[in-house]
Amino acid sequence: MTSATSIAKSHFAAALAEADEAGQGRDAVARAFMNLVLETYLAARPVEDVRRELANLAENLDPDTDYVFMRP
């Protein structure tokens, strides 16, 4: 069974490869994907719900952060 993550990764990798070939910046492609994600979220979810999710993602960007629930 193909996961949503594997589908997204393959399409994002293809978009980055196409951007590289076209001389477009990877940041621009990533920004375009984020805008599409936000459009998709906002089509089905209230703004405040999307805002909370984005704030949670932003607060947890650092992969080196330890959380209490992760301690052995």
N, CA, C and O atoms as a printed pandas DataFrame, in Angstrom:
     atom_number atom_name residue_name chain_id  residue_number  x_coord  y_coord  z_coord
0              1         N          MET        A               1    0.842   -1.182    0.000
1              2        CA          MET        A               1    0.000    0.000    0.000
2              3         C          MET        A               1    0.888    1.247    0.000
3              4         O          MET        A               1    1.820    1.353    0.797
4              5         N          THR        A               2    0.601    2.158   -0.872
5              6        CA          THR        A               2    1.359    3.400   -0.969
6              7         C          THR        A               2    0.848    4.378    0.078
7              8         O          THR        A               2   -0.356    4.590    0.218
8              9         N          SER        A               3    1.791    4.973    0.812
9             10        CA          SER        A               3    1.405    5.930    1.855
10            11         C          SER        A               3    1.288    7.336    1.274
11            12         O          SER        A               3    1.847    7.643    0.221
12            13         N          ALA        A               4    0.546    8.179    1.986
13            14        CA          ALA        A               4    0.424    9.580    1.579
14            15         C          ALA        A               4    1.798   10.249    1.559
15            16         O          ALA        A               4    2.088   11.058    0.678
16            17         N          THR        A               5    2.633    9.911    2.525
17            18        CA          THR        A               5    3.977   10.495    2.585
18            19         C          THR        A               5    4.807   10.108    1.374
19            20         O          THR        A               5    5.492   10.957    0.805
20            21         N          SER        A               6    4.763    8.857    0.971
21            22        CA          SER        A               6    5.559    8.440   -0.190
22            23         C          SER        A               6    5.054    9.098   -1.473
23            24         O          SER        A               6    5.850    9.443   -2.346
24            25         N          ILE        A               7    3.749    9.270   -1.591
25            26        CA          ILE        A               7    3.190    9.967   -2.763
26            27         C          ILE        A               7    3.690   11.405   -2.786
27            28         O          ILE        A               7    4.172   11.883   -3.813
28            29         N          ALA        A               8    3.575   12.094   -1.654
29            30        CA          ALA        A               8    4.004   13.493   -1.581
30            31         C          ALA        A               8    5.500   13.629   -1.849
31            32         O          ALA        A               8    5.921   14.529   -2.576
32            33         N          LYS        A               9    6.306   12.737   -1.265
33            34        CA          LYS        A               9    7.762   12.806   -1.469
34            35         C          LYS        A               9    8.130   12.642   -2.930
35            36         O          LYS        A               9    8.987   13.368   -3.432
36            37         N          SER        A              10    7.499   11.701   -3.624
37            38        CA          SER        A              10    7.868   11.478   -5.025
38            39         C          SER        A              10    7.489   12.678   -5.890
39            40         O          SER        A              10    8.246   13.056   -6.785
40            41         N          HIS        A              11    6.340   13.276   -5.639
41            42        CA          HIS        A              11    5.932   14.438   -6.427
42            43         C          HIS        A              11    6.774   15.668   -6.102
43            44         O          HIS        A              11    7.094   16.461   -6.988
44            45         N          PHE        A              12    7.130   15.821   -4.833
45            46        CA          PHE        A              12    7.966   16.957   -4.439
46            47         C          PHE        A              12    9.367   16.806   -5.034
47            48         O          PHE        A              12    9.939   17.779   -5.525
48            49         N          ALA        A              13    9.918   15.599   -4.995
49            50        CA          ALA        A              13   11.237   15.352   -5.598
50            51         C          ALA        A              13   11.203   15.640   -7.097
51            52         O          ALA        A              13   12.147   16.216   -7.640
52            53         N          ALA        A              14   10.135   15.248   -7.760
53            54        CA          ALA        A              14   10.008   15.519   -9.200
54            55         C          ALA        A              14    9.916   17.017   -9.463
55            56         O          ALA        A              14   10.496   17.514  -10.428
56            57         N          ALA        A              15    9.197   17.734   -8.617
57            58        CA          ALA        A              15    9.073   19.182   -8.783
58            59         C          ALA        A              15   10.416   19.865   -8.573
59            60         O          ALA        A              15   10.758   20.794   -9.305
60            61         N          LEU        A              16   11.180   19.418   -7.583
61            62        CA          LEU        A              16   12.510   19.993   -7.351
62            63         C          LEU        A              16   13.443   19.706   -8.528
63            64         O          LEU        A              16   14.209   20.575   -8.943
64            65         N          ALA        A              17   13.376   18.496   -9.058
65            66        CA          ALA        A              17   14.208   18.146  -10.212
66            67         C          ALA        A              17   13.838   19.004  -11.420
67            68         O          ALA        A              17   14.717   19.472  -12.144
68            69         N          GLU        A              18   12.545   19.209  -11.634
69            70        CA          GLU        A              18   12.102   20.052  -12.745
70            71         C          GLU        A              18   12.540   21.497  -12.539
71            72         O          GLU        A              18   12.936   22.173  -13.489
72            73         N          ALA        A              19   12.469   21.969  -11.295
73            74        CA          ALA        A              19   12.919   23.332  -10.990
74            75         C          ALA        A              19   14.406   23.483  -11.274
75            76         O          ALA        A              19   14.839   24.487  -11.840
76            77         N          ASP        A              20   15.192   22.474  -10.876
77            78        CA          ASP        A              20   16.638   22.512  -11.137
78            79         C          ASP        A              20   16.913   22.599  -12.638
79            80         O          ASP        A              20   17.755   23.382  -13.076
80            81         N          GLU        A              21   16.198   21.790  -13.420
81            82        CA          GLU        A              21   16.383   21.788  -14.876
82            83         C          GLU        A              21   15.978   23.114  -15.505
83            84         O          GLU        A              21   16.564   23.540  -16.500
84            85         N          ALA        A              22   14.977   23.765  -14.923
85            86        CA          ALA        A              22   14.466   25.018  -15.471
86            87         C          ALA        A              22   15.181   26.237  -14.905
87            88         O          ALA        A              22   14.887   27.370  -15.286
88            89         N          GLY        A              23   16.119   26.002  -13.997
89            90        CA          GLY        A              23   16.847   27.112  -13.400
90            91         C          GLY        A              23   16.018   27.902  -12.391
91            92         O          GLY        A              23   16.303   29.068  -12.117
92            93         N          GLN        A              24   15.008   27.268  -11.851
93            94        CA          GLN        A              24   14.165   27.897  -10.837
94            95         C          GLN        A              24   14.699   27.529   -9.448
95            96         O          GLN        A              24   15.288   26.464   -9.261
96            97         N          GLY        A              25   14.489   28.405   -8.500
97            98        CA          GLY        A              25   14.965   28.148   -7.150
98            99         C          GLY        A              25   14.122   27.113   -6.422
99           100         O          GLY        A              25   12.901   27.062   -6.566
100          101         N          ARG        A              26   14.805   26.294   -5.641
101          102        CA          ARG        A              26   14.098   25.284   -4.843
102          103         C          ARG        A              26   13.204   25.932   -3.795
103          104         O          ARG        A              26   12.132   25.411   -3.485
104          105         N          ASP        A              27   13.637   27.071   -3.245
105          106        CA          ASP        A              27   12.801   27.767   -2.260
106          107         C          ASP        A              27   11.486   28.210   -2.889
107          108         O          ASP        A              27   10.438   28.147   -2.246
108          109         N          ALA        A              28   11.532   28.654   -4.134
109          110        CA          ALA        A              28   10.314   29.094   -4.811
110          111         C          ALA        A              28    9.343   27.930   -4.988
111          112         O          ALA        A              28    8.134   28.093   -4.825
112          113         N          VAL        A              29    9.870   26.768   -5.318
113          114        CA          VAL        A              29    9.024   25.578   -5.471
114          115         C          VAL        A              29    8.439   25.178   -4.118
115          116         O          VAL        A              29    7.254   24.863   -4.017
116          117         N          ALA        A              30    9.267   25.191   -3.091
117          118        CA          ALA        A              30    8.784   24.842   -1.749
118          119         C          ALA        A              30    7.684   25.814   -1.316
119          120         O          ALA        A              30    6.674   25.399   -0.749
120          121         N          ARG        A              31    7.879   27.097   -1.583
121          122        CA          ARG        A              31    6.871   28.107   -1.231
122          123         C          ARG        A              31    5.573   27.857   -1.994
123          124         O          ARG        A              31    4.483   27.985   -1.436
124          125         N          ALA        A              32    5.693   27.502   -3.264
125          126        CA          ALA        A              32    4.501   27.209   -4.067
126          127         C          ALA        A              32    3.754   26.007   -3.502
127          128         O          ALA        A              32    2.524   26.008   -3.445
128          129         N          PHE        A              33    4.493   24.985   -3.087
129          130        CA          PHE        A              33    3.859   23.817   -2.471
130          131         C          PHE        A              33    3.167   24.201   -1.170
131          132         O          PHE        A              33    2.053   23.750   -0.901
132          133         N          MET        A              34    3.824   25.034   -0.360
133          134        CA          MET        A              34    3.198   25.461    0.894
134          135         C          MET        A              34    1.905   26.215    0.616
135          136         O          MET        A              34    0.908   26.025    1.314
136          137         N          ASN        A              35    1.921   27.067   -0.400
137          138        CA          ASN        A              35    0.701   27.804   -0.743
138          139         C          ASN        A              35   -0.414   26.853   -1.183
139          140         O          ASN        A              35   -1.580   27.056   -0.842
140          141         N          LEU        A              36   -0.055   25.828   -1.933
141          142        CA          LEU        A              36   -1.054   24.840   -2.352
142          143         C          LEU        A              36   -1.594   24.055   -1.163
143          144         O          LEU        A              36   -2.787   23.757   -1.101
144          145         N          VAL        A              37   -0.723   23.724   -0.229
145          146        CA          VAL        A              37   -1.154   23.035    0.989
146          147         C          VAL        A              37   -2.134   23.913    1.763
147          148         O          VAL        A              37   -3.181   23.447    2.214
148          149         N          LEU        A              38   -1.781   25.181    1.909
149          150        CA          LEU        A              38   -2.669   26.096    2.637
150          151         C          LEU        A              38   -4.017   26.234    1.937
151          152         O          LEU        A              38   -5.053   26.257    2.603
152          153         N          GLU        A              39   -4.025   26.326    0.625
153          154        CA          GLU        A              39   -5.285   26.389   -0.117
154          155         C          GLU        A              39   -6.127   25.146    0.148
155          156         O          GLU        A              39   -7.341   25.236    0.335
156          157         N          THR        A              40   -5.479   23.999    0.163
157          158        CA          THR        A              40   -6.183   22.739    0.408
158          159         C          THR        A              40   -6.750   22.701    1.825
159          160         O          THR        A              40   -7.910   22.342    2.029
160          161         N          TYR        A              41   -5.925   23.073    2.797
161          162        CA          TYR        A              41   -6.393   23.118    4.187
162          163         C          TYR        A              41   -7.581   24.063    4.323
163          164         O          TYR        A              41   -8.605   23.700    4.903
164          165         N          LEU        A              42   -7.446   25.268    3.793
165          166        CA          LEU        A              42   -8.476   26.292    3.977
166          167         C          LEU        A              42   -9.776   25.964    3.243
167          168         O          LEU        A              42  -10.826   26.520    3.565
168          169         N          ALA        A              43   -9.712   25.081    2.274
169          170        CA          ALA        A              43  -10.931   24.666    1.578
170          171         C          ALA        A              43  -11.828   23.815    2.471
171          172         O          ALA        A              43  -13.031   23.709    2.233
172          173         N          ALA        A              44  -11.235   23.208    3.504
173          174        CA          ALA        A              44  -12.012   22.295    4.337
174          175         C          ALA        A              44  -11.927   22.585    5.830
175          176         O          ALA        A              44  -12.622   21.953    6.625
176          177         N          ARG        A              45  -11.078   23.539    6.218
177          178        CA          ARG        A              45  -10.872   23.790    7.639
178          179         C          ARG        A              45  -10.934   25.279    7.918
179          180         O          ARG        A              45  -10.606   26.093    7.055
180          181         N          PRO        A              46  -11.358   25.639    9.138
181          182        CA          PRO        A              46  -11.392   27.062    9.492
182          183         C          PRO        A              46   -9.990   27.646    9.617
183          184         O          PRO        A              46   -9.036   26.936    9.932
184          185         N          VAL        A              47   -9.879   28.932    9.371
185          186        CA          VAL        A              47   -8.589   29.625    9.419
186          187         C          VAL        A              47   -7.883   29.394   10.758
187          188         O          VAL        A              47   -6.684   29.119   10.787
188          189         N          GLU        A              48   -8.615   29.502   11.849
189          190        CA          GLU        A              48   -7.981   29.362   13.170
190          191         C          GLU        A              48   -7.403   27.959   13.368
191          192         O          GLU        A              48   -6.362   27.812   14.009
192          193         N          ASP        A              49   -8.049   26.945   12.840
193          194        CA          ASP        A              49   -7.534   25.579   12.933
194          195         C          ASP        A              49   -6.219   25.461   12.165
195          196         O          ASP        A              49   -5.258   24.867   12.654
196          197         N          VAL        A              50   -6.183   26.023   10.973
197          198        CA          VAL        A              50   -4.955   25.995   10.164
198          199         C          VAL        A              50   -3.863   26.798   10.856
199          200         O          VAL        A              50   -2.709   26.372   10.889
200          201         N          ARG        A              51   -4.210   27.939   11.402
201          202        CA          ARG        A              51   -3.238   28.773   12.116
202          203         C          ARG        A              51   -2.617   28.004   13.293
203          204         O          ARG        A              51   -1.405   28.062   13.503
204          205         N          ARG        A              52   -3.448   27.285   14.055
205          206        CA          ARG        A              52   -2.933   26.500   15.189
206          207         C          ARG        A              52   -1.989   25.400   14.716
207          208         O          ARG        A              52   -0.945   25.164   15.324
208          209         N          GLU        A              53   -2.358   24.735   13.638
209          210        CA          GLU        A              53   -1.495   23.670   13.122
210          211         C          GLU        A              53   -0.152   24.229   12.670
211          212         O          GLU        A              53    0.892   23.642   12.953
212          213         N          LEU        A              54   -0.172   25.355   11.973
213          214        CA          LEU        A              54    1.076   25.973   11.518
214          215         C          LEU        A              54    1.927   26.438   12.703
215          216         O          LEU        A              54    3.149   26.290   12.683
216          217         N          ALA        A              55    1.296   26.990   13.723
217          218        CA          ALA        A              55    2.030   27.423   14.917
218          219         C          ALA        A              55    2.673   26.222   15.596
219          220         O          ALA        A              55    3.821   26.300   16.034
220          221         N          ASN        A              56    1.951   25.118   15.688
221          222        CA          ASN        A              56    2.508   23.906   16.296
222          223         C          ASN        A              56    3.703   23.388   15.491
223          224         O          ASN        A              56    4.717   22.990   16.064
224          225         N          LEU        A              57    3.580   23.394   14.184
225          226        CA          LEU        A              57    4.694   22.956   13.338
226          227         C          LEU        A              57    5.906   23.871   13.524
227          228         O          LEU        A              57    7.038   23.397   13.622
228          229         N          ALA        A              58    5.668   25.166   13.572
229          230        CA          ALA        A              58    6.757   26.133   13.729
230          231         C          ALA        A              58    7.447   25.968   15.083
231          232         O          ALA        A              58    8.667   26.099   15.180
232          233         N          GLU        A              59    6.678   25.685   16.110
233          234        CA          GLU        A              59    7.248   25.526   17.450
234          235         C          GLU        A              59    8.064   24.251   17.580
235          236         O          GLU        A              59    8.860   24.120   18.509
236          237         N          ASN        A              60    7.879   23.318   16.672
237          238        CA          ASN        A              60    8.555   22.025   16.758
238          239         C          ASN        A              60    9.489   21.763   15.582
239          240         O          ASN        A              60    9.664   20.615   15.174
240          241         N          LEU        A              61   10.084   22.811   15.039
241          242        CA          LEU        A              61   10.982   22.666   13.889
242          243         C          LEU        A              61   12.331   22.060   14.242
243          244         O          LEU        A              61   12.910   21.343   13.426
244          245         N          ASP        A              62   12.842   22.329   15.429
245          246        CA          ASP        A              62   14.191   21.904   15.806
246          247         C          ASP        A              62   14.231   20.404   16.056
247          248         O          ASP        A              62   13.650   19.926   17.031
248          249         N          PRO        A              63   14.916   19.643   15.179
249          250        CA          PRO        A              63   14.961   18.187   15.355
250          251         C          PRO        A              63   15.784   17.749   16.572
251          252         O          PRO        A              63   15.712   16.590   16.983
252          253         N          ASP        A              64   16.562   18.666   17.145
253          254        CA          ASP        A              64   17.392   18.311   18.299
254          255         C          ASP        A              64   16.712   18.593   19.632
255          256         O          ASP        A              64   17.314   18.382   20.684
256          257         N          THR        A              65   15.480   19.061   19.607
257          258        CA          THR        A              65   14.765   19.364   20.829
258          259         C          THR        A              65   14.269   18.083   21.484
259          260         O          THR        A              65   13.641   17.244   20.839
260          261         N          ASP        A              66   14.559   17.946   22.773
261          262        CA          ASP        A              66   14.034   16.813   23.533
262          263         C          ASP        A              66   12.731   17.224   24.193
263          264         O          ASP        A              66   12.600   18.346   24.682
264          265         N          TYR        A              67   11.785   16.326   24.204
265          266        CA          TYR        A              67   10.501   16.576   24.846
266          267         C          TYR        A              67   10.359   15.625   26.020
267          268         O          TYR        A              67   10.887   14.513   26.000
268          269         N          VAL        A              68    9.649   16.067   27.033
269          270        CA          VAL        A              68    9.500   15.269   28.252
270          271         C          VAL        A              68    8.978   13.874   27.935
271          272         O          VAL        A              68    9.470   12.893   28.493
272          273         N          PHE        A              69    8.000   13.768   27.060
273          274        CA          PHE        A              69    7.414   12.458   26.753
274          275         C          PHE        A              69    8.378   11.546   25.994
275          276         O          PHE        A              69    8.099   10.355   25.856
276          277         N          MET        A              70    9.513   12.073   25.494
277          278        CA          MET        A              70   10.472   11.276   24.741
278          279         C          MET        A              70   11.589   10.720   25.609
279          280         O          MET        A              70   12.392    9.911   25.144
280          281         N          ARG        A              71   11.648   11.145   26.858
281          282        CA          ARG        A              71   12.731   10.678   27.720
282          283         C          ARG        A              71   12.570    9.201   28.040
283          284         O          ARG        A              71   11.455    8.716   28.229
284          285         N          PRO        A              72   13.700    8.482   28.099
285          286        CA          PRO        A              72   13.617    7.036   28.413
286          287         C          PRO        A              72   13.232    6.795   29.855
287          288         O          PRO        A              72   13.119    5.645   30.280
